């Protein structure tokens, strides 16, 4: 296995994804992910840069030019028009799940985009709002919910779920 393959596997596993999920997240085939991780297929530098940007690591670290201390060094240099926000775990779209804050990676958004973190969606109860299982939802922490907003709701400081404002007000 190449160092790139080892580090790609490390990133994928840190995100809690299977190869097929990771392939979908990166808009490639599961066969490509398998070959990359096994060191059976070379990878173009522009592809490395795209993968690194998407998962929030330095491309130099991903291909083995930098050590672990520099895993995140300079990753904002290529994205001066945006800010890096953490993916801090999973949120239910359906029955509430245990709320855990674990940084699972990073994503980039425009500087003026009103989000402080994002969460990966688990479940399909929000499909009518076009929020699907596996999607990232971008969250701006605030005290009040505006009319027609969808909120990430913490229940008893333990469980979290996504709900439309109308269901929250009806205590659903």
Buried (B, 14 or more C-beta within 10 A) or exposed (E): EBEBBEBBBBBBEBBBBEBEBBBBBBEBEBEBBBBBBEBEBEBEEEBBBBBBBBBBBBBBBBBEEBEEEBBBBEBEEBBEEBBBBBBBBBBBBBEBBEBEEEEBBBBBBEEEEEBBBBBBBBBEBBEEEEBEBBBBBBBEEEEEBEEEBBBBBEEEEEBBBBBBBEBBEEEE
